[in-house]
Amino acid sequence: MANIKSAKKRILTDKKRAARNQAVKSGMKTAIKRVRTAVEAGDKSAAQEALVNATSVIDKAETKGVIKKGNASRRVSRLAKAVNGIG
C-alpha cells in the first residue's frame, strides 16, 4: 500500500477510471453484438438501426480515449460492410 498522499489518491482515481472505461467498453461490445446478431438473422432494417447506435457508441468510446481512432474507424467500417452485405 502506498504511503504518500498523492500515490494514495492516484490509486483511487485509477480505480474510478478503470471502472468507467470498463463500462464504456462493455456497452460498446454489446452494441457491436446487436449488429452482428441482426446481420446473422438477415434482418437488414434492424441491423441498420443497430449500426447507427453502435457507431455512436464506438465514436463516444473513441472520444473518451477508451479506444484509439484507428480502432474505432476499423470497427465501424467492418460493421457497415457486414450490414451492407445483407442480401
N, C-alpha and C positions, 0 to 999 in steps of 0.2 A: 504494500500500500504506500502511496505517495505521502511524503511528509510536508512538502512545500505547498502553500495555499494555491498557487497558480496551477500546479500539477493536479491537485485535487479537483479544481474547477474544470480543468481540461478533460479529466476522466468523465465527469458528469456531462459536459457538453458533447463529448464524443458519443456517449451512450444515447443521448437525445437525437443527435444527428443520424446515428446508425439506425435507430428505430424509425425515424422519419423516412430515411432513404429506403429501408426495407418495405415500408408501407407503400411507397410510390412504386417500387419495383414489382411488388405483388399485384398491385392494381393494373400495372402495365401488362404483366403476364396474363392476367385474367382477361383483359380486353383483347389481347392477341389470340387467346384461346377461343373466345367467342367468334372471332372472324374465321379462324380455321375450322371450327365445327360447322359453321354456316356454309363454308366452301365445300366441306366434305359431304354435307347434306344436299348440296346443289341448289340451295336457296339463294338466288342472286340478290333479291331485294333486301333480305335480312343481312346478307354478307356486306352489302354496300353500306347499310346503316351502321353495322358493327365496325366497318372500316373507318367511317367518319369519326366514330367515338374513339377507336384505337389510335388513329392519327393524332387526335387531340391529346390523348393521354401520353402518348410517346413524346410529342413535342413539349409537353409540360415537364416530363421527366428530364428531357434534354436541357430545358431552360433552368431547371433546378440543379443541374450538374450531376444528376444521378447516373446518366449515361452520356457518352460523348456524341458530338454532332454527326460524325460518320456512321456511328452505330444506329442512331435514330433514323437517319435517312435510309440506311440499308434495310432496317426493319419495315419501315413504311413502304419502301419500294417493293419488297418481296410480298408483303400482304396485298398491295394493289395489283401486282402481277397475278397473284393467285385468284383474286376476285374477278379480274378481267378475263381470266382463263376459263371461267364457268361458261359452259355451252349454253 
